[in-house]
Amino acid sequence: MSDVVAADELRLLIERIERLEEEKKGIADDIRDVYSEAKARGYDAKIMRQIVRLRKMETHDRQEMEAILDTYKAALGL
């Protein structure tokens, strides 16, 4: 591979990454707007974020985490 071809390939890869980063920023802004809208409607955005995180988890991982949390809460009298 010649140096010119390698440089062109590298430039194209960097430009793709830059475009994707810009798209990612736009999506993050959209998500933030949805949480703001939810908050304006009386929902708790912090709790909604936790729910989204929990829904991403596998069922068995979530159940295990909840069981450990319950054990810790019981140990602390919560």
C-alpha positions in Angstrom: 0.0 0.0 0.0 1.5 3.3 -1.0 1.8 6.2 1.5 -0.7 8.2 -0.5 -3.3 5.4 -0.5 -2.7 4.9 3.3 -3.0 8.6 4.0 -6.3 8.8 1.9 -7.7 5.7 3.7 -6.8 7.2 7.1 -8.4 10.6 6.2 -11.6 8.8 5.1 -11.7 6.8 8.4 -11.2 9.9 10.5 -13.9 11.8 8.6 -16.3 8.9 9.1 -15.5 8.9 12.8 -16.1 12.7 12.9 -19.5 12.4 11.2 -20.5 9.6 13.6 -19.4 11.7 16.6 -21.5 14.6 15.3 -24.5 12.2 14.9 -23.9 10.9 18.4 -24.0 14.4 19.8 -27.2 15.1 18.0 -28.8 12.0 19.4 -27.6 12.8 22.9 -29.2 16.3 22.6 -32.4 14.6 21.5 -32.4 12.3 24.4 -31.7 15.2 26.8 -34.7 17.0 25.2 -37.0 14.0 25.9 -35.9 13.9 29.6 -36.6 17.6 29.8 -40.0 17.2 28.3 -40.7 14.3 30.7 -39.6 16.5 33.7 -41.9 19.3 32.5 -44.8 16.9 32.5 -44.1 15.9 36.1 -42.0 12.8 35.7 -38.7 12.2 37.6 -36.0 12.1 35.0 -33.5 10.6 37.4 -35.8 7.6 38.0 -36.5 7.3 34.2 -32.8 7.1 33.6 -32.6 4.2 36.1 -35.5 2.4 34.4 -33.8 2.8 31.0 -30.6 1.3 32.5 -32.5 -1.6 34.1 -34.3 -2.4 30.9 -31.0 -2.7 29.1 -29.9 -5.4 31.5 -30.4 -9.1 31.0 -33.3 -10.4 33.2 -31.0 -12.7 35.3 -28.4 -9.9 35.8 -31.2 -7.5 37.0 -32.7 -10.1 39.3 -29.2 -10.8 40.8 -28.6 -7.1 41.3 -32.0 -6.6 43.0 -31.4 -9.6 45.3 -28.1 -8.3 46.4 -29.5 -4.8 46.9 -32.4 -6.3 49.0 -29.8 -8.2 51.1 -27.7 -5.0 51.7 -30.8 -3.0 52.5 -32.0 -5.6 55.0 -28.5 -5.7 56.6 -28.7 -1.9 57.0 -32.3 -1.9 58.3 -33.6 0.0 55.3 
